[in-house]
Amino acid sequence: MTTKNKKIAIIGLGYVGLPLAIEFGKKYRVIGFDIDQARINELLSGSDRTREADIKSLIFSLDLAKKSQDYGLSLSSNLRDISSCNIYIVTVPTPIDRFKSPNLNPLLNASKLIANVLKKEDIVIYESTVYPGCTEEDCVPILEKHSGLKFNDDFYCGYSPERINPGDKINTLTKIKKVTSGSTPEIAELIDKLYNSIIEAGTYKAPSIKVAEASKAIENAQRDINISFVNELALIFDRIGIDTNDVLEAAGTKWNFLKYKPGLVGGHCIGVDPYYLVHKAESLGYHPQVILSGRRVNDYMGNFVASKLIKTLISRNLKVSASRILILGITFKENCPDIRNSKVIDIVSELIQFNTIVDVYDPHADKVEVENEYGIKLIDKINLKYDAIILAVSHIEFKKLIITDLKIRNDSIIFDIKAFLDRGIVDIRL
């Protein structure tokens, strides 16, 4: 393939797909496809609810497509519009279900959709996080079945794991080294060159698709385990009566100490990907010990925060039932609108069981999305005073709040999960 005859379809225009479509659109003819027409309309109007896109670059790519047959970005929810493409890149979500098992439905549905337009010599590249073997063992059979084509004879596959970090405006798509792979040596080389043409940080060509898939899984499993260790320390140090962050600062004076912080572990990667690795391991007859123990610790932290707050209310002879509690933040991380797999909901749910009245305020989160996903109505403004305030997400806007003015009484509790606030005003830190 030459630059001029590469026509790329990006399947899924969320946090991963949209930035990818914009960058490829600067050098190739790209069609961004999403089954949600409302999402297409939003982007065509020059708006992006995820805030991951550079709007100027989006508009530039859209305008470029109107002027050139060889470059630029078009957007569509019509399958026929991507039928002329020869490279399909899948960037759909890969969540877990309520039993913490991989939910491959979005991925398999995308594969079936592509199979309906797949042609000889086409290439399908997956970026969605999966377990090792998923591309070739789960996705390829669907592509073959619904296209009538044969893998590695008629069409080819690749895997290049996404490394998008929501809310990070420094380590953006082109600034992060990209792992690539392909189903044959020749296809691996072509895919590597394709990504290398837009990734300033360069690429790393993995020896196989399975290796590339595994590399993504362990990236986040490693972080999950490291954070779980620090969270377990927080549980221990709470019983001892010392501040975990003080201990970390002291230990951090050694050059090779890794300064992970305790906290809630949510989001679409760290709180999800380890379960994909667990699923694969268990299918092979091995029950992971370390990975699952880390997951248990991290999944417990929301309950711990709620329990710690309730115990502190009781120790100060403050009422628990009908007490008013304000939670600052519900997104899974700071300064972004992403609410996927937010663990703040664990705190809310636990506190409600104690018959407390909980208000949640988050200037970044979409109110409709939060209510649809979690059944929580965010407050528009903070107009009341509270028996307790929990800083759950370190949005920059919260630095400007005079949080002590939100206390209903002098002994109202301020609980800082993120060690973000001025320590002098904080009663509890995680």
C-alpha positions as CSV (number, residue, x, y, z in Angstrom):
1,M,0.0,0.0,0.0
2,T,1.1,3.5,-0.7
3,T,0.1,6.6,1.3
4,K,-2.5,7.5,-1.4
5,N,-4.3,4.2,-1.4
6,K,-4.4,3.7,2.3
7,K,-8.0,4.4,3.4
8,I,-8.5,4.0,7.2
9,A,-11.7,3.4,9.1
10,I,-11.6,4.1,12.9
11,I,-14.4,2.1,14.6
12,G,-15.5,3.9,17.7
13,L,-15.0,7.6,18.3
14,G,-14.5,7.7,22.1
15,Y,-11.5,8.6,24.2
16,V,-9.2,6.4,22.1
17,G,-10.7,6.5,18.6
18,L,-11.2,10.2,18.2
19,P,-7.6,11.4,18.8
20,L,-6.4,8.5,16.6
21,A,-8.8,9.5,13.8
22,I,-7.6,13.1,13.9
23,E,-3.9,12.2,13.8
24,F,-4.3,9.7,10.9
25,G,-6.5,12.3,9.1
26,K,-3.5,14.6,8.8
27,K,-1.7,12.1,6.6
28,Y,-4.3,9.7,5.2
29,R,-7.9,9.5,4.1
30,V,-9.8,8.5,7.3
31,I,-13.4,7.8,8.1
32,G,-14.4,7.9,11.7
33,F,-17.2,5.5,12.3
34,D,-19.5,5.4,15.3
35,I,-22.9,3.7,15.7
36,D,-24.1,6.6,17.7
37,Q,-25.4,9.3,15.3
38,A,-25.6,11.8,18.2
39,R,-21.9,11.4,18.7
40,I,-21.3,12.1,15.0
41,N,-23.4,15.2,15.1
42,E,-21.6,16.4,18.2
43,L,-18.2,16.1,16.5
44,L,-19.4,17.6,13.3
45,S,-20.5,20.7,15.3
46,G,-16.9,21.0,16.6
47,S,-17.6,19.7,20.1
48,D,-16.2,16.8,22.1
49,R,-17.7,15.7,25.4
50,T,-14.6,13.6,26.3
51,R,-12.4,16.7,26.0
52,E,-9.6,14.5,24.5
53,A,-9.7,16.0,21.1
54,D,-7.8,19.1,20.0
55,I,-10.8,20.9,18.5
56,K,-8.7,22.9,16.1
57,S,-7.1,19.7,14.8
58,L,-10.5,18.1,14.5
59,I,-11.9,21.0,12.4
60,F,-8.7,21.1,10.3
61,S,-9.0,17.4,9.5
62,L,-12.7,17.7,8.7
63,D,-12.0,20.7,6.4
64,L,-9.1,18.8,4.8
65,A,-11.3,16.0,3.7
66,K,-13.5,18.4,1.8
67,K,-10.5,19.6,-0.2
68,S,-8.6,16.4,-0.8
69,Q,-9.3,12.9,-1.9
70,D,-6.2,11.6,-0.2
71,Y,-6.2,13.2,3.2
72,G,-8.5,14.3,5.9
73,L,-11.2,13.0,8.3
74,S,-14.9,12.2,7.5
75,L,-17.4,11.1,10.1
76,S,-20.3,8.6,9.6
77,S,-22.6,6.1,11.3
78,N,-23.4,4.5,7.9
79,L,-21.7,1.2,7.3
80,R,-21.7,1.7,3.6
81,D,-19.4,4.7,4.0
82,I,-16.5,2.5,5.3
83,S,-16.9,-0.3,2.7
84,S,-14.2,1.2,0.5
85,C,-11.6,1.3,3.4
86,N,-8.7,-1.2,3.4
87,I,-7.5,-0.7,7.0
88,Y,-10.0,-1.0,9.9
89,I,-8.9,0.0,13.4
90,V,-11.1,-1.0,16.3
91,T,-11.2,1.2,19.3
92,V,-14.4,0.1,21.1
93,P,-14.6,-0.3,24.9
94,T,-13.8,-3.6,26.5
95,P,-15.5,-3.5,30.0
96,I,-16.2,-6.1,32.6
97,D,-19.7,-7.3,33.7
98,R,-21.1,-7.3,37.2
99,F,-19.3,-10.6,37.8
100,K,-16.0,-9.0,36.9
101,S,-15.7,-11.1,33.8
102,P,-14.7,-9.7,30.4
103,N,-17.6,-8.3,28.4
104,L,-16.5,-8.7,24.8
105,N,-19.8,-7.8,23.2
106,P,-18.7,-4.4,21.9
107,L,-15.6,-5.9,20.4
108,L,-17.3,-8.9,18.9
109,N,-20.1,-6.8,17.5
110,A,-17.5,-4.4,15.9
111,S,-15.8,-7.5,14.4
112,K,-19.1,-8.7,12.9
113,L,-19.8,-5.2,11.5
114,I,-16.4,-5.0,9.8
115,A,-16.8,-8.5,8.4
116,N,-19.8,-7.3,6.4
117,V,-17.5,-5.0,4.4
118,L,-14.2,-6.9,4.6
119,K,-12.4,-7.5,1.3
120,K,-9.3,-9.3,0.1
121,E,-6.1,-7.8,1.3
122,D,-7.8,-5.7,4.0
123,I,-6.2,-5.3,7.4
124,V,-8.1,-5.2,10.8
125,I,-6.2,-3.7,13.7
126,Y,-7.4,-3.9,17.3
127,E,-6.6,-1.3,19.9
128,S,-9.1,-2.3,22.6
129,T,-7.6,-3.9,25.7
130,V,-8.0,-7.7,25.7
131,Y,-6.4,-10.8,27.1
132,P,-3.6,-12.6,25.2
133,G,-5.1,-14.6,22.4
134,C,-8.4,-12.7,22.1
135,T,-7.6,-11.2,18.6
136,E,-6.8,-14.5,17.0
137,E,-9.1,-16.8,19.0
138,D,-12.2,-14.7,19.4
139,C,-12.2,-11.9,16.8
140,V,-10.7,-13.7,13.8
141,P,-13.3,-16.5,13.7
142,I,-16.1,-13.9,13.6
143,L,-14.3,-12.0,10.8
144,E,-13.9,-15.3,8.8
145,K,-17.5,-16.5,9.5
146,H,-19.3,-13.3,8.4
147,S,-16.9,-12.3,5.6
148,G,-16.4,-15.7,4.0
149,L,-12.7,-14.9,3.8
150,K,-9.7,-16.8,5.2
151,F,-7.4,-15.3,7.8
152,N,-3.8,-14.6,6.6
153,D,-4.7,-15.7,3.0
154,D,-7.4,-13.1,2.2
155,F,-7.2,-10.7,5.1
156,Y,-4.9,-9.9,7.9
157,C,-4.9,-8.6,11.5
158,G,-2.8,-6.6,13.9
159,Y,-2.9,-5.4,17.5
160,S,-1.6,-2.1,18.8
161,P,-2.8,-1.4,22.4
162,E,-4.1,2.0,23.1
163,R,-2.2,4.1,25.6
164,I,-4.5,7.1,26.0
165,N,-4.4,8.8,29.4
166,P,-7.7,10.7,29.8
167,G,-7.2,14.3,31.0
168,D,-3.4,14.3,30.3
169,K,-2.6,17.1,28.0
170,I,1.2,16.4,28.0
171,N,1.4,12.7,27.4
172,T,-0.9,12.7,24.4
173,L,-1.3,10.1,21.6
174,T,1.7,11.1,19.5
175,K,4.0,11.6,22.5
176,I,3.6,8.0,23.9
177,K,5.6,5.1,22.3
178,K,3.3,2.7,20.5
179,V,3.5,-1.1,20.6
180,T,2.5,-2.7,17.3
181,S,2.1,-6.2,15.9
182,G,0.8,-8.1,12.9
183,S,-0.4,-11.5,11.9
184,T,2.5,-12.0,9.4
185,P,6.0,-10.5,9.4
186,E,5.1,-8.4,6.4
187,I,1.9,-7.1,7.9
188,A,3.6,-6.4,11.2
189,E,6.1,-4.3,9.3
190,L,3.4,-2.4,7.4
191,I,1.4,-1.7,10.6
192,D,4.5,-0.6,12.4
193,K,5.3,1.9,9.6
194,L,1.7,3.1,9.6
195,Y,1.7,4.0,13.3
196,N,5.3,5.3,13.1
197,S,4.1,7.9,10.6
198,I,2.0,9.6,13.2
199,I,3.7,8.7,16.5
200,E,6.5,11.2,17.3
201,A,7.7,9.0,20.2
202,G,8.2,6.1,17.8
203,T,7.0,2.5,17.9
204,Y,8.0,-0.9,19.2
205,K,7.2,-3.9,17.0
206,A,6.3,-6.8,19.2
207,P,7.2,-10.3,18.0
208,S,3.5,-11.5,17.9
209,I,0.0,-10.3,18.4
210,K,-0.3,-12.3,21.7
211,V,2.9,-10.5,23.1
212,A,1.4,-7.1,22.2
213,E,-1.9,-8.1,23.9
214,A,-0.1,-9.3,27.0
215,S,2.0,-6.2,27.2
216,K,-1.1,-4.0,27.5
217,A,-2.6,-6.3,30.2
218,I,0.4,-6.2,32.4
219,E,1.0,-2.5,32.1
220,N,-2.1,-1.8,34.1
221,A,-2.0,-4.9,36.2
222,Q,1.4,-3.8,37.5
223,R,0.1,-0.4,38.5
224,D,-2.9,-2.0,40.1
225,I,-0.7,-4.2,42.2
226,N,1.6,-1.4,43.2
227,I,-1.3,0.8,44.3
228,S,-2.9,-2.1,46.2
229,F,0.3,-2.4,48.2
230,V,0.1,1.3,49.2
231,N,-3.6,1.0,49.9
232,E,-3.0,-2.0,52.2
233,L,-0.3,0.1,53.9
234,A,-2.9,2.8,54.4
235,L,-5.2,0.3,56.1
236,I,-2.4,-0.8,58.4
237,F,-1.1,2.7,59.2
238,D,-4.7,3.8,60.0
239,R,-4.7,1.2,62.8
240,I,-1.3,2.3,64.0
241,G,-2.4,5.9,64.0
242,I,0.2,7.4,61.6
243,D,-0.3,9.3,58.3
244,T,0.4,7.1,55.2
245,N,1.5,10.1,53.2
246,D,4.0,11.0,55.9
247,V,5.5,7.5,55.6
248,L,5.7,7.7,51.8
249,E,7.5,11.0,52.0
250,A,10.0,9.5,54.4
251,A,10.5,6.3,52.4
252,G,10.7,8.4,49.1
253,T,14.0,9.9,50.2
254,K,15.6,6.6,49.0
255,W,16.5,6.9,45.3
256,N,14.8,3.7,44.2
257,F,11.6,3.9,46.2
258,L,8.4,4.1,43.9
259,K,6.1,6.8,45.4
260,Y,2.7,5.4,44.6
261,K,-0.2,7.0,46.5
262,P,-3.2,5.4,48.1
263,G,-6.6,6.0,46.7
264,L,-9.6,4.8,44.7
265,V,-8.7,2.7,41.7
266,G,-11.3,3.1,39.0
267,G,-11.5,4.0,35.4
268,H,-11.5,1.9,32.2
269,C,-7.9,0.5,32.5
270,I,-6.3,-0.1,35.9
271,G,-9.6,-1.2,37.6
272,V,-10.6,-3.4,34.6
273,D,-7.6,-4.8,32.7
274,P,-6.4,-7.2,35.5
275,Y,-9.6,-9.1,35.2
276,Y,-8.9,-9.8,31.6
277,L,-5.6,-11.3,32.5
278,V,-7.2,-13.3,35.3
279,H,-9.8,-14.6,32.9
280,K,-7.2,-15.9,30.5
281,A,-5.1,-17.5,33.3
282,E,-8.1,-19.3,34.8
283,S,-9.2,-20.6,31.4
284,L,-5.7,-22.3,31.3
285,G,-6.2,-23.8,34.8
286,Y,-4.2,-21.3,36.8
287,H,-5.8,-19.2,39.6
288,P,-3.8,-16.0,40.0
289,Q,-2.9,-15.1,43.6
290,V,-1.2,-11.7,43.5
291,I,-3.3,-10.1,40.9
292,L,-6.6,-11.0,42.6
293,S,-5.4,-10.1,46.1
294,G,-4.5,-6.6,44.7
295,R,-7.9,-6.3,43.2
296,R,-9.6,-7.2,46.4
297,V,-7.7,-4.5,48.3
298,N,-8.4,-1.8,45.8
299,D,-12.0,-2.7,45.4
300,Y,-12.4,-2.4,49.2
301,M,-11.1,1.1,49.5
302,G,-14.5,2.9,48.9
303,N,-16.1,0.9,51.7
304,F,-13.1,1.7,54.0
305,V,-13.5,5.5,53.3
306,A,-17.2,5.4,54.2
307,S,-16.6,3.3,57.3
308,K,-13.8,5.5,58.5
309,L,-16.0,8.6,58.1
310,I,-18.9,7.0,60.0
311,K,-16.6,5.9,62.8
312,T,-15.2,9.5,63.1
313,L,-18.7,11.0,63.2
314,I,-19.6,8.6,66.0
315,S,-16.3,9.3,67.9
316,R,-17.2,13.1,67.8
317,N,-20.7,12.4,69.1
318,L,-22.1,13.7,65.8
319,K,-25.3,12.2,64.4
320,V,-25.0,9.6,61.7
321,S,-28.6,9.2,60.6
322,A,-29.7,12.1,58.5
323,S,-26.2,13.7,58.6
324,R,-25.4,15.8,55.5
325,I,-22.3,14.7,53.6
326,L,-20.8,16.4,50.6
327,I,-18.6,14.5,48.2
328,L,-16.4,16.5,45.9
329,G,-15.8,14.7,42.6
330,I,-17.2,11.6,40.9
331,T,-15.1,11.2,37.8
332,F,-12.5,8.4,38.0
333,K,-9.6,10.8,38.0
334,E,-8.9,14.5,38.2
335,N,-9.6,17.2,35.6
336,C,-11.4,15.0,33.1
337,P,-15.1,14.1,32.6
338,D,-14.6,10.4,32.5
339,I,-16.9,8.6,34.9
340,R,-16.4,5.0,33.7
341,N,-16.0,2.6,36.6
342,S,-15.7,5.4,39.1
343,K,-15.2,4.0,42.6
344,V,-16.6,7.1,44.2
345,I,-20.0,5.4,43.8
346,D,-18.8,2.8,46.4
347,I,-18.5,5.5,49.0
348,V,-21.9,7.0,48.1
349,S,-23.6,3.6,48.2
350,E,-22.1,2.7,51.6
351,L,-22.9,6.1,53.2
352,I,-26.5,5.9,52.0
353,Q,-26.9,2.6,53.8
354,F,-26.2,4.5,57.1
355,N,-29.2,6.8,56.2
356,T,-27.0,9.8,55.6
357,I,-27.9,12.5,53.1
358,V,-25.3,12.6,50.4
359,D,-24.7,15.4,47.9
360,V,-22.2,15.0,45.1
361,Y,-20.6,17.9,43.3
362,D,-18.4,17.6,40.2
363,P,-17.8,20.5,37.7
364,H,-16.3,18.1,35.1
365,A,-18.9,15.3,35.0
366,D,-22.0,15.3,32.8
367,K,-25.1,15.3,35.0
368,V,-27.2,13.3,32.6
369,E,-24.5,10.7,32.1
370,V,-24.0,10.3,35.9
371,E,-27.7,9.9,36.6
372,N,-28.1,7.4,33.8
373,E,-25.0,5.4,34.8
374,Y,-25.2,5.6,38.6
375,G,-28.6,7.0,39.5
376,I,-27.0,10.0,41.3
377,K,-28.2,13.5,40.7
378,L,-25.3,15.9,40.9
379,I,-25.9,19.2,42.6
380,D,-25.4,22.3,40.4
381,K,-23.9,24.5,43.2
382,I,-22.8,24.1,46.8
383,N,-25.4,26.1,48.7
384,L,-25.5,24.2,52.0
385,K,-23.2,23.4,54.9
386,Y,-22.3,19.9,55.9
387,D,-21.5,17.6,58.8
388,A,-18.7,16.0,56.6
389,I,-17.0,16.8,53.4
390,I,-15.0,14.2,51.4
391,L,-12.5,15.3,48.8
392,A,-12.7,12.3,46.5
393,V,-11.2,13.7,43.2
394,S,-8.5,16.3,43.0
395,H,-10.0,18.6,40.4
396,I,-8.1,21.9,40.2
397,E,-11.4,23.8,40.8
398,F,-11.5,22.4,44.3
399,K,-8.3,24.2,45.2
400,K,-10.3,27.4,44.9
401,L,-13.0,26.3,47.3
402,I,-12.9,27.6,50.8
403,I,-13.9,24.2,52.2
404,T,-13.9,25.3,55.8
405,D,-16.9,27.6,55.0
406,L,-18.8,24.5,54.0
407,K,-18.7,23.1,57.6
408,I,-22.0,23.2,59.5
409,R,-20.1,23.3,62.8
410,N,-16.5,23.6,63.9
411,D,-16.2,19.9,64.5
412,S,-17.6,18.9,61.1
413,I,-15.2,16.5,59.3
414,I,-13.0,17.1,56.2
415,F,-11.7,13.9,54.7
416,D,-9.1,14.3,52.0
417,I,-8.7,11.0,50.1
418,K,-6.1,12.5,47.7
419,A,-3.8,14.5,50.1
420,F,-4.8,17.4,48.0
421,L,-6.0,20.1,50.4
422,D,-4.0,22.2,52.9
423,R,-3.2,19.8,55.6
424,G,-4.1,22.3,58.3
425,I,-7.8,22.1,57.5
426,V,-8.0,18.3,57.1
427,D,-9.2,15.9,59.7
428,I,-8.6,12.6,57.9
429,R,-6.3,11.7,55.0
430,L,-6.2,8.3,53.3
